Every structure is written in C-alpha cells, then in structure tokens.
Amino acid sequence: MERPSSQRGSAIIMLFIAVALFGMLAYAFSQGSRTSMGWIEKEKQDAAVTGAQDCTNAINMAQKRLQARGCGSMISSLEDGSNPNTGAPADGSCSIFHPNGGGVKANCVPPPSSGDPCTTGSVGEVCSDGAFYIGDTGGNRIYAAPADEGITSQWSTEYVDTGATSETDGQSNSDNSTIVSAGAAVYPAVWACRNKAPPGTWYLPTKSELGLIWANRTDIDLSAKGLNIAGAWYWSSTEVDSSYSWIKRFNNGYQGGGYKSDSLLIRCVRR
C-alpha cells in the first residue's frame, strides 16, 4: 500500500532535522576542541612562567641561606664549588647548586623573560642581556653571548674519550660527568661557559649550533656581533674522539676536528 504524501513529507522533514542536529553537534565539538587546545597551550605557557619564577625564587633563597651560613663572597655558582672565586670551599658547602650547599637543581635556569623581544623575534634579534637569537636546533631557541670570552682555551689538557658527542644538545655535553668531575683545570673551554654568569645558563655550543650561526650569518651580521671572521677557530662541545673535538671558523664556514690541546676561541650559547 502506498504511504500518504503527508507521511512521506514528515519523514523528509525529520531527516532534515536530524542532519541539522548532527551539524550543530559537529560544530559544537569542533569549537570545544579549539577551546581545549587553547586551554592546553595557555596552561603550558603558565607552567613555563611559573617554573621560571620558581627557579628564580629557589636561587635567591639559596643565596640567602648561604649568606646566613657565613659564605658571603665565597658563594659559588657551580656544582662542585670550583669557580673563579678561589675562596669557595671545594666541598661545595657554599655552592648554590651543590647538595652540600644551596641544593638547587642544576637544571634550574630561568629562561629569558616572556617580555624580552628575543623570545619571539627573528634571527639576529638582540635580548635584554645583550645575547642574540641565532635560530632553532634540537627543538630549542638558541641565543649566543654578546661577545667571545676574551680568551683562547684548550678543550682539554688530556686526551680522554668523555662521550660528550651530542651534535644538538650542548647542555648535555657541558654536563657530561667526566667533564664536570675533572673540573676547569682539565676542561677549560667547556668550563669557561659553565662559569659564565648567571649561573648554569651558558654552555659551549655543539657542532650544529656553531653551524647555525654560519647558516644564519647574513641575518646575524657576524662582524657586528663580534665574531671573528678573519679565520680564527672556535671550539664546539661536540667531541670527535679522545684526541679531537669539532671546531669551526666563520670566514668560510669550514669545520673539522681540532686537537683538544689547541687553544681556540670560545663563544658561549644558552637556550
């Protein structure tokens, strides 16, 4: 039996209503997803800001505790207490980052302020502390110090395979256990950056981070940033083997292996 036309019309209307409701639900879901993603990003940003502030507070509190302990001018910023201040106790009891001292975690480093133009600016942008943005590697924005360390140093005074071979993570190379335990007397180039203030911020760049400076040389303007373009060599923190570590120069971008006992230039970087 054929259905009355009114019933067929009702069925079509119901179908349109169902399609409309489905569309509304899909739209609501997509809007909710966008809202959720925005909320997640905001939470991540808030967490980063909170973490940086917590880090700053921890360092400040550690300094106050060490001052109250009588450390005064002997306060060290290094994990083993061996900084240029020869009065710092070797047992780390006056060190901000040593468990015998302030006990602050070694990776507690306040990043640049979110209001600093270099945190979002293009390559070559100068930060409030004089550092400049050189580009991204290893998922991090990398900043170079405003000047060379003013000295030439050996990578190492002895030929030892340390295992500091990362090409993207200069922080891990600088925190290598062999390098840290032997100290600045044995690994002066790496420690020149580990010693650089503020504490725990700077490290000797990797092979790829030096390469990043060369790749972005036009935007960075090497000579304006004080980098040697006459052919002098710079150390990286990336070890080749027990005798060599990677080096680079900025007159032609050439890189190769340099004897660890050679005295070369140092330009520290941070994240």
Backbone as numpy.savetxt, mean C-alpha at the origin, in Angstrom:
# Nx Ny Nz CAx CAy CAz Cx Cy Cz
-67.90 -27.25 -26.07 -68.77 -26.06 -26.07 -67.86 -24.82 -26.07
-68.18 -23.88 -26.90 -67.37 -22.66 -26.98 -67.69 -21.73 -25.82
-66.55 -21.16 -25.18 -66.75 -20.27 -24.04 -67.33 -18.94 -24.51
-68.15 -18.34 -23.66 -68.69 -17.03 -23.99 -67.54 -16.03 -24.15
-67.73 -15.03 -25.00 -66.68 -14.03 -25.25 -66.31 -13.27 -23.99
-67.27 -13.13 -23.05 -66.97 -12.41 -21.81 -65.95 -13.15 -20.97
-66.03 -14.51 -21.00 -65.06 -15.29 -20.23 -63.66 -15.18 -20.84
-63.64 -15.20 -22.21 -62.34 -15.07 -22.87 -61.72 -13.71 -22.56
-62.54 -12.69 -22.55 -62.05 -11.35 -22.24 -61.51 -11.26 -20.83
-62.21 -11.90 -19.90 -61.74 -11.89 -18.50 -60.38 -12.57 -18.37
-60.22 -13.67 -19.11 -58.95 -14.40 -19.05 -57.80 -13.54 -19.57
-58.06 -12.81 -20.65 -57.02 -11.93 -21.22 -56.67 -10.83 -20.24
-57.70 -10.24 -19.59 -57.46 -9.18 -18.61 -56.62 -9.70 -17.45
-56.94 -10.93 -16.96 -56.18 -11.52 -15.86 -54.72 -11.74 -16.26
-54.54 -12.15 -17.54 -53.17 -12.36 -18.02 -52.39 -11.06 -18.02
-53.03 -9.98 -18.49 -52.36 -8.67 -18.48 -52.01 -8.23 -17.06
-52.95 -8.48 -16.14 -52.70 -8.11 -14.74 -51.50 -8.88 -14.18
-51.44 -10.20 -14.50 -50.33 -11.03 -14.01 -48.99 -10.54 -14.55
-48.97 -10.18 -15.87 -47.75 -9.68 -16.48 -47.32 -8.37 -15.83
-48.30 -7.49 -15.57 -48.00 -6.21 -14.94 -47.44 -6.40 -13.54
-48.06 -7.32 -12.77 -47.58 -7.58 -11.43 -46.16 -8.14 -11.45
-45.90 -9.04 -12.40 -44.56 -9.62 -12.51 -43.54 -8.53 -12.82
-43.89 -7.61 -13.73 -43.00 -6.50 -14.06 -42.72 -5.62 -12.86
-43.79 -5.34 -12.07 -43.61 -4.52 -10.87 -42.68 -5.19 -9.88
-42.86 -6.53 -9.71 -42.01 -7.27 -8.78 -40.55 -7.27 -9.25
-40.36 -7.45 -10.58 -39.00 -7.45 -11.12 -38.34 -6.10 -10.91
-39.10 -5.01 -11.13 -38.56 -3.67 -10.93 -38.19 -3.44 -9.47
-39.09 -3.86 -8.57 -38.84 -3.70 -7.14 -37.60 -4.47 -6.72
-37.42 -5.66 -7.28 -36.26 -6.49 -6.95 -34.97 -5.81 -7.42
-35.01 -5.27 -8.68 -33.81 -4.63 -9.21 -33.44 -3.39 -8.40
-34.47 -2.63 -7.99 -34.20 -1.46 -7.18 -33.61 -1.85 -5.82
-34.17 -2.95 -5.27 -33.66 -3.44 -3.99 -32.22 -3.89 -4.10
-31.87 -4.52 -5.26 -30.50 -4.98 -5.47 -29.54 -3.80 -5.54
-29.99 -2.74 -6.26 -29.14 -1.55 -6.35 -28.93 -0.93 -4.98
-30.03 -0.88 -4.23 -29.94 -0.32 -2.88 -28.99 -1.13 -2.02
-29.09 -2.48 -2.15 -28.22 -3.36 -1.36 -26.76 -3.15 -1.72
-26.48 -3.05 -3.04 -25.10 -2.85 -3.47 -24.57 -1.51 -2.98
-25.42 -0.48 -3.05 -25.01 0.82 -2.55 -24.74 0.79 -1.06
-25.59 0.04 -0.34 -25.40 -0.09 1.11 -24.10 -0.81 1.41
-23.80 -1.87 0.62 -22.57 -2.64 0.84 -21.35 -1.75 0.60
-21.36 -0.98 -0.49 -20.23 -0.10 -0.79 -20.05 0.94 0.31
-21.17 1.49 0.79 -21.08 2.49 1.86 -20.49 1.87 3.12
-20.93 0.63 3.43 -20.39 -0.05 4.61 -18.90 -0.29 4.47
-18.45 -0.65 3.26 -17.02 -0.87 3.03 -16.23 0.42 3.23
-16.77 1.53 2.69 -16.10 2.80 2.86 -16.05 3.23 4.32
-17.18 3.03 5.02 -17.24 3.39 6.44 -16.24 2.54 7.24
-16.15 1.25 6.87 -15.23 0.36 7.58 -13.78 0.79 7.37
-13.46 1.23 6.13 -12.10 1.67 5.85 -11.75 2.91 6.67
-12.70 3.85 6.73 -12.47 5.07 7.51 -12.31 4.74 8.98
-13.19 3.85 9.49 -13.12 3.45 10.89 -11.80 2.75 11.19
-11.38 1.86 10.26 -10.12 1.15 10.46 -8.93 2.08 10.51
-8.94 3.09 9.63 -7.84 4.06 9.62 -7.82 4.85 10.91
-9.00 5.25 11.39 -9.07 6.02 12.62 -8.63 5.18 13.81
-9.09 3.90 13.83 -8.68 2.99 14.91 -7.16 2.82 14.92
-6.57 2.74 13.71 -5.13 2.59 13.60 -4.41 3.81 14.17
-4.89 4.99 13.77 -4.30 6.24 14.27 -4.40 6.32 15.79
-5.58 5.96 16.31 -5.78 6.00 17.76 -4.84 5.03 18.48
-4.67 3.84 17.88 -3.80 2.82 18.50 -2.36 3.31 18.58
-1.89 3.95 17.50 -0.52 4.47 17.48 -0.36 5.59 18.50
-1.34 6.49 18.55 -1.27 7.61 19.50 -1.27 7.11 20.95
-2.13 6.12 21.24 -2.20 5.58 22.59 -0.90 4.87 22.95
-0.31 4.15 21.99 0.95 3.45 22.25 2.06 4.45 22.57
2.08 5.55 21.82 3.09 6.57 22.08 2.93 7.15 23.49
1.70 7.38 23.90 1.46 7.92 25.25 1.89 6.93 26.32
1.59 5.63 26.10 1.98 4.61 27.08 3.50 4.54 27.20
4.18 4.60 26.06 5.64 4.51 26.08 6.26 5.75 26.71
5.65 6.90 26.49 6.14 8.12 27.14 5.96 8.03 28.65
4.79 7.50 29.05 4.54 7.33 30.49 5.50 6.32 31.10
5.95 5.39 30.30 6.89 4.37 30.77 8.30 4.93 30.91
8.52 6.13 30.36 9.83 6.75 30.47 10.67 6.62 29.22
10.07 6.17 28.11 10.84 6.01 26.88 11.23 7.37 26.29
10.32 8.33 26.36 10.63 9.67 25.86 11.16 9.67 24.45
12.35 10.26 24.26 12.94 10.36 22.93 13.48 9.03 22.42
13.41 7.97 23.22 13.89 6.66 22.80 12.83 5.86 22.05
11.63 6.42 21.88 10.55 5.69 21.21 10.96 5.34 19.79
10.77 4.09 19.43 11.11 3.57 18.11 9.84 3.24 17.34
9.91 3.40 16.02 8.77 3.07 15.18 8.90 1.70 14.53
9.96 0.97 14.84 10.22 -0.30 14.19 9.96 -1.48 15.12
9.64 -2.61 14.48 9.24 -3.79 15.25 10.34 -4.29 16.19
11.61 -4.17 15.75 12.69 -4.69 16.60 13.38 -3.59 17.40
12.83 -2.38 17.36 13.39 -1.28 18.14 14.63 -0.66 17.56
15.07 -1.11 16.38 16.33 -0.61 15.82 16.09 0.48 14.79
15.88 1.68 15.26 15.74 2.78 14.30 16.96 3.70 14.42
17.02 4.79 13.61 18.20 5.66 13.66 18.49 6.23 15.04
17.50 6.25 15.92 17.71 6.69 17.29 18.47 5.60 18.04
19.76 5.76 18.19 20.59 4.71 18.79 20.26 4.47 20.26
19.47 5.40 20.86 19.10 5.20 22.25 17.94 4.27 22.44
17.30 3.83 21.34 16.15 2.93 21.45 16.60 1.56 21.92
16.00 1.00 22.98 16.39 -0.32 23.48 16.22 -1.40 22.41
17.20 -2.27 22.28 17.16 -3.32 21.27 16.09 -4.36 21.55
15.59 -4.44 22.80 14.58 -5.45 23.10 13.18 -5.02 22.68
13.07 -3.83 22.07 11.77 -3.37 21.58 10.85 -2.81 22.64
11.34 -2.63 23.86 10.48 -2.16 24.96 10.00 -0.73 24.76
10.65 0.01 23.86 10.21 1.38 23.56 9.74 1.50 22.11
9.40 0.35 21.51 8.94 0.35 20.12 7.42 0.33 20.05
6.85 1.16 19.20 5.40 1.23 19.02 4.83 -0.11 18.57
5.56 -0.80 17.67 5.03 -2.00 17.04 5.55 -3.32 17.64
6.40 -3.25 18.62 6.94 -4.48 19.21 6.04 -4.93 20.36
5.82 -6.25 20.51 4.98 -6.72 21.62 5.54 -6.35 22.99
6.86 -6.14 23.09 7.44 -5.70 24.36 7.20 -4.22 24.62
6.77 -3.51 23.58 6.55 -2.08 23.70 5.08 -1.71 23.60
4.72 -0.97 22.54 3.34 -0.52 22.37 2.39 -1.60 21.92
2.91 -2.65 21.27 2.10 -3.78 20.85 1.12 -3.50 19.72
1.32 -2.41 18.98 0.43 -2.12 17.85 0.77 -3.09 16.70
-0.26 -3.56 15.99 -0.03 -4.48 14.88 0.82 -3.80 13.82
1.75 -4.56 13.25 2.71 -3.99 12.30 2.04 -3.47 11.04
0.88 -4.04 10.66 0.20 -3.60 9.44 -0.80 -2.49 9.71
-0.73 -1.89 10.88 -1.63 -0.80 11.24 -1.06 0.50 10.69
-1.47 0.85 9.49 -0.95 2.04 8.83 -2.11 2.88 8.33
-2.30 4.08 8.86 -3.38 4.93 8.37 -3.17 5.29 6.90
-4.14 5.03 6.02 -4.01 5.42 4.61 -4.20 6.92 4.46
-3.97 7.45 3.24 -4.21 8.87 3.04 -5.65 9.23 3.39
-5.86 10.43 3.87 -7.19 10.89 4.19 -8.09 10.84 2.97
-9.37 10.48 3.17 -10.30 10.38 2.04 -10.48 11.73 1.36
-10.13 12.82 2.06 -10.24 14.13 1.47 -9.01 14.54 0.68
-7.95 13.73 0.71 -6.71 14.03 0.01 -6.94 13.84 -1.49
-6.59 14.83 -2.33 -6.86 14.71 -3.76 -6.21 13.52 -4.42
-5.09 13.02 -3.87 -4.40 11.92 -4.53 -5.15 10.59 -4.39
-6.11 10.50 -3.47 -6.83 9.24 -3.28 -7.78 8.94 -4.42
-8.18 9.95 -5.17 -9.08 9.75 -6.31 -8.54 10.38 -7.58
-7.45 11.13 -7.49 -6.92 11.85 -8.64 -6.24 10.93 -9.65
-5.82 11.50 -10.75 -5.16 10.76 -11.82 -3.67 10.60 -11.53
-3.01 9.80 -12.35 -1.57 9.56 -12.19 -0.82 10.88 -12.21
0.09 11.03 -11.26 0.86 12.26 -11.13 0.31 13.22 -10.09
-0.93 12.94 -9.62 -1.55 13.81 -8.60 -0.72 13.78 -7.33
-0.47 14.96 -6.77 0.37 15.07 -5.58 -0.50 15.06 -4.32
-0.08 14.29 -3.32 -0.81 14.16 -2.06 -0.42 15.29 -1.10
-1.16 15.38 -0.02 -0.90 16.43 0.97 0.47 16.28 1.62
1.02 15.05 1.65 2.34 14.84 2.25 3.47 14.94 1.23
3.14 15.31 -0.01 4.16 15.47 -1.05 4.34 14.24 -1.91
3.83 13.07 -1.47 3.89 11.86 -2.29 3.03 12.06 -3.53
3.23 11.24 -4.55 2.42 11.37 -5.77 1.97 9.99 -6.24
0.80 9.98 -6.85 0.16 8.74 -7.30 0.82 8.26 -8.58
1.28 6.99 -8.59 1.98 6.46 -9.77 1.15 5.45 -10.55
0.00 5.02 -10.01 -0.84 4.04 -10.69 -1.20 2.89 -9.78
-1.84 1.88 -10.35 -2.31 0.72 -9.57 -1.52 -0.54 -9.92
-1.24 -1.33 -8.92 -0.69 -2.66 -9.14 -1.06 -3.53 -7.95
-1.31 -4.80 -8.20 -1.69 -5.72 -7.13 -2.99 -5.31 -6.46
-3.86 -4.57 -7.19 -5.14 -4.15 -6.62 -5.04 -2.96 -5.69
-3.89 -2.27 -5.66 -3.69 -1.13 -4.76 -3.27 0.12 -5.53
-3.72 1.28 -5.04 -3.19 2.55 -5.53 -1.83 2.74 -4.88
-0.82 3.07 -5.68 0.54 3.16 -5.18 1.02 4.61 -5.28
1.70 5.07 -4.23 2.20 6.44 -4.15 3.71 6.41 -3.91
4.43 7.25 -4.64 5.88 7.33 -4.47 6.24 8.52 -3.58
7.32 8.37 -2.83 7.79 9.45 -1.97 8.19 10.66 -2.82
8.13 11.86 -2.26 8.43 13.06 -3.04 9.88 13.20 -3.45
10.78 12.40 -2.88 12.20 12.51 -3.22 12.91 11.19 -2.95
14.08 11.03 -3.56 14.93 9.89 -3.22 15.35 10.02 -1.77
15.85 8.94 -1.20 16.25 8.97 0.20 17.54 9.76 0.43
18.14 10.20 -0.63 19.33 11.05 -0.48 20.61 10.27 -0.24
20.51 8.97 -0.30 21.66 8.11 -0.08 21.65 6.98 -1.11
22.80 6.39 -1.33 22.86 5.14 -2.08 23.19 4.04 -1.09
22.51 2.93 -1.22 22.67 1.84 -0.25 22.79 0.51 -0.96
23.39 -0.42 -0.27 23.43 -1.80 -0.74 22.07 -2.45 -0.47
21.70 -3.38 -1.33 20.50 -4.18 -1.04 20.78 -5.08 0.14
21.97 -5.66 0.13 22.37 -6.54 1.23 23.88 -6.56 1.33
24.38 -6.73 2.55 25.82 -6.84 2.76 26.30 -8.28 2.69
25.35 -9.20 2.50 25.70 -10.61 2.36 24.82 -11.24 1.29
25.28 -12.33 0.72 24.54 -13.00 -0.35 23.73 -14.15 0.24
22.45 -13.86 0.48 21.53 -14.85 1.05 20.24 -14.83 0.25
19.69 -16.00 -0.01 18.39 -16.09 -0.68 17.30 -15.91 0.37
16.68 -14.73 0.40 15.68 -14.42 1.43 14.28 -14.90 1.07
14.00 -15.06 -0.23 12.65 -15.42 -0.65 11.75 -14.22 -0.86
12.31 -13.01 -0.81 11.52 -11.79 -1.04 11.41 -11.57 -2.55
10.61 -12.40 -3.21 10.58 -12.42 -4.68 9.29 -11.89 -5.29
8.37 -11.36 -4.49 7.11 -10.87 -5.05 7.37 -9.72 -6.02
6.69 -9.74 -7.15 6.82 -8.67 -8.13 5.72 -7.63 -7.98
4.72 -7.89 -7.12 3.59 -6.96 -6.97 3.39 -6.49 -5.53
3.91 -7.22 -4.56 3.66 -6.90 -3.16 4.94 -6.49 -2.45
5.28 -5.22 -2.56 6.50 -4.74 -1.92 6.43 -4.75 -0.42
5.21 -4.64 0.13 5.06 -4.68 1.58 5.49 -6.04 2.11
5.08 -7.11 1.42 5.47 -8.45 1.89 6.97 -8.67 1.73
7.57 -8.13 0.67 9.02 -8.24 0.52 9.74 -7.53 1.67
9.25 -6.33 2.02 9.88 -5.56 3.09 9.65 -6.18 4.46
8.56 -6.95 4.58 8.25 -7.61 5.85 8.80 -9.04 5.91
9.61 -9.39 4.92 10.22 -10.72 4.88 10.95 -11.01 6.19
10.74 -12.17 6.75 11.26 -12.50 8.09 12.78 -12.44 8.16
13.46 -12.88 7.11 14.93 -12.84 7.10 15.43 -11.40 7.12
14.79 -10.54 6.32 15.19 -9.13 6.25 14.90 -8.41 7.56
13.74 -8.69 8.13 13.36 -8.03 9.38 14.27 -8.45 10.53
14.54 -9.75 10.64 15.33 -10.24 11.77 16.80 -9.82 11.67
17.34 -9.72 10.44 18.75 -9.33 10.28 18.95 -7.84 10.49
17.94 -7.02 10.18 18.00 -5.60 10.46 18.68 -4.76 9.40
18.77 -3.45 9.68 19.26 -2.46 8.72 20.74 -2.62 8.39
21.51 -3.19 9.29 22.94 -3.34 9.03 23.20 -4.31 7.88
22.32 -5.28 7.71 22.49 -6.29 6.65 21.68 -5.95 5.41
20.49 -5.34 5.58 19.61 -5.03 4.45 19.28 -3.52 4.45
20.28 -2.69 4.18 20.09 -1.24 4.32 19.08 -0.63 3.36
18.96 -1.12 2.12 18.04 -0.51 1.16 16.58 -0.69 1.59
16.23 -1.91 1.95 14.86 -2.17 2.39 14.55 -1.41 3.68
15.51 -1.39 4.58 15.28 -0.73 5.86 15.26 0.79 5.74
15.86 1.34 4.70 15.78 2.78 4.49 14.32 3.21 4.33
13.53 2.34 3.69 12.10 2.63 3.54 11.30 2.21 4.77
11.68 1.10 5.41 11.00 0.70 6.64 11.17 1.75 7.74
12.31 2.43 7.72 12.60 3.45 8.73 11.93 4.79 8.43
11.48 4.96 7.21 10.96 6.27 6.79 9.66 6.60 7.52
9.57 7.81 8.04 8.37 8.25 8.77 7.28 8.66 7.77
5.99 8.46 8.20 5.53 7.90 9.46 5.72 6.39 9.52
5.82 5.84 10.72 6.21 4.44 10.90 5.31 3.45 10.18
5.97 2.48 9.53 5.24 1.39 8.91 4.54 1.73 7.61
4.71 2.95 7.11 3.98 3.39 5.92 4.69 3.03 4.63
6.00 3.19 4.61 6.77 3.10 3.37 7.45 1.75 3.20
7.70 1.39 1.94 8.45 0.17 1.65 9.19 0.34 0.33
10.20 -0.51 0.11 10.97 -0.48 -1.13 10.09 -1.07 -2.24
9.94 -0.36 -3.37 9.02 -0.83 -4.42 9.46 -2.13 -5.06
8.49 -2.85 -5.59 8.77 -4.07 -6.32 9.26 -3.74 -7.74
9.65 -4.79 -8.43 10.03 -4.67 -9.84 8.90 -4.04 -10.65
7.66 -4.48 -10.43 6.54 -3.97 -11.22 6.16 -2.55 -10.81
6.38 -2.18 -9.55 6.07 -0.82 -9.11 7.06 0.19 -9.70
8.33 -0.19 -9.82 9.27 0.65 -10.54 8.87 0.74 -12.01
8.40 -0.39 -12.54 7.94 -0.40 -13.93 6.73 0.49 -14.14
5.91 0.62 -13.13 4.73 1.47 -13.20 5.14 2.94 -13.32
6.18 3.32 -12.59 6.69 4.69 -12.70 7.15 4.97 -14.13
7.86 4.00 -14.70 8.36 4.18 -16.07 7.20 4.20 -17.07
6.25 3.30 -16.92 5.11 3.23 -17.85 4.31 4.53 -17.85
4.21 5.17 -16.68 3.42 6.40 -16.55 4.31 7.65 -16.49
5.51 7.55 -17.06 6.51 8.60 -16.92 6.03 9.96 -17.46
5.23 9.95 -18.51 4.77 11.22 -19.08 3.84 11.95 -18.12
2.86 11.21 -17.55 1.93 11.83 -16.62 2.61 12.19 -15.29
3.59 11.39 -14.91 4.29 11.65 -13.64 5.25 12.82 -13.77
5.90 12.94 -14.94 6.95 13.94 -15.18 8.13 13.65 -14.24
8.94 12.68 -14.67 10.01 12.13 -13.83 10.95 13.20 -13.27
11.42 14.09 -14.13 12.39 15.08 -13.65 11.77 16.04 -12.65
10.48 16.38 -12.87 9.82 17.29 -11.93 9.64 16.64 -10.57
9.55 15.31 -10.54 9.37 14.58 -9.28 10.72 14.17 -8.67
11.81 14.64 -9.25 13.13 14.41 -8.66 13.73 13.05 -8.94
13.16 12.29 -9.89 13.74 10.99 -10.22 14.95 11.17 -11.14
15.97 10.38 -10.93 17.19 10.50 -11.71 16.95 9.97 -13.12
17.11 10.83 -14.13 16.91 10.42 -15.53 18.23 10.45 -16.30
19.34 10.44 -15.53 20.66 10.47 -16.16 21.27 9.08 -16.29
20.54 8.07 -15.84 21.04 6.70 -15.99 21.42 6.01 -14.71
21.21 6.67 -13.56 21.50 6.01 -12.28 20.48 4.91 -12.02
20.88 3.91 -11.28 20.01 2.74 -11.02 19.27 2.89 -9.70
18.06 2.31 -9.67 17.23 2.26 -8.46 17.01 0.80 -8.05
17.03 0.58 -6.74 16.74 -0.74 -6.22 15.23 -1.01 -6.22
14.89 -2.29 -6.47 13.55 -2.79 -6.16 13.68 -3.74 -4.97
12.55 -4.11 -4.39 12.57 -5.08 -3.28 12.47 -6.51 -3.78
12.36 -6.68 -5.10 12.17 -8.02 -5.69 13.51 -8.71 -5.89
13.72 -9.76 -5.17 14.98 -10.51 -5.24 14.99 -11.42 -6.47
16.14 -11.53 -7.12 16.32 -12.48 -8.22 16.79 -13.83 -7.67
17.87 -13.79 -6.90 18.40 -14.98 -6.25 19.31 -14.53 -5.12
20.17 -15.39 -4.66 21.01 -15.05 -3.51 22.00 -13.92 -3.80
22.32 -13.69 -5.07 23.32 -12.68 -5.42 22.75 -11.40 -6.01
21.56 -11.48 -6.62 21.02 -10.35 -7.35 19.61 -9.98 -6.89
19.27 -8.69 -7.08 17.90 -8.20 -6.97 17.63 -7.30 -8.18
16.35 -7.16 -8.52 15.98 -6.39 -9.71 16.27 -4.90 -9.49
16.80 -4.27 -10.55 17.07 -2.84 -10.53 16.52 -2.19 -11.81
16.36 -0.87 -11.77 15.81 -0.15 -12.93 16.39 1.25 -13.00
16.48 1.77 -14.23 16.89 3.16 -14.39 15.86 3.86 -15.29
15.79 5.19 -15.14 14.71 5.93 -15.78 15.15 6.84 -16.93
16.35 6.59 -17.46 16.72 7.28 -18.70 16.21 6.52 -19.92
16.12 5.17 -19.78 15.63 4.36 -20.90 14.70 3.23 -20.45
14.41 3.14 -19.15 13.50 2.11 -18.65 14.10 0.73 -18.53
15.40 0.61 -18.76 16.02 -0.71 -18.72 16.00 -1.27 -17.29
15.75 -2.58 -17.18 15.83 -3.24 -15.88 16.63 -4.52 -16.01
17.24 -4.91 -14.91 18.05 -6.11 -14.91 18.37 -6.49 -13.48
19.32 -7.38 -13.32 19.72 -7.82 -12.00 20.95 -7.07 -11.53
20.90 -6.55 -10.32 22.05 -5.84 -9.76 22.63 -6.60 -8.59
23.96 -6.60 -8.49 24.59 -7.24 -7.33 24.08 -6.60 -6.05
23.71 -7.43 -5.09 23.16 -6.92 -3.84 24.14 -6.04 -3.08
25.43 -6.19 -3.35 26.44 -5.39 -2.66 26.65 -4.03 -3.31
26.02 -3.79 -4.48 26.14 -2.48 -5.13 25.39 -1.42 -4.32
25.85 -0.19 -4.39 25.18 0.93 -3.72 24.41 1.73 -4.77
23.07 1.68 -4.69 22.20 2.28 -5.69 21.19 3.22 -5.03
20.41 3.94 -5.85 19.42 4.89 -5.37 18.18 4.19 -4.82
17.44 4.91 -3.99 16.23 4.38 -3.35 15.11 5.40 -3.46
13.97 4.97 -3.98 12.75 5.79 -3.95 11.66 4.93 -3.31
11.24 5.29 -2.12 10.25 4.51 -1.37 8.85 4.75 -1.92
7.97 3.79 -1.70 6.56 3.92 -2.08 5.67 3.50 -0.93
4.39 3.83 -1.02 3.40 3.40 -0.05 2.08 3.16 -0.76
1.12 2.60 -0.04 -0.21 2.36 -0.62 -1.18 3.43 -0.16
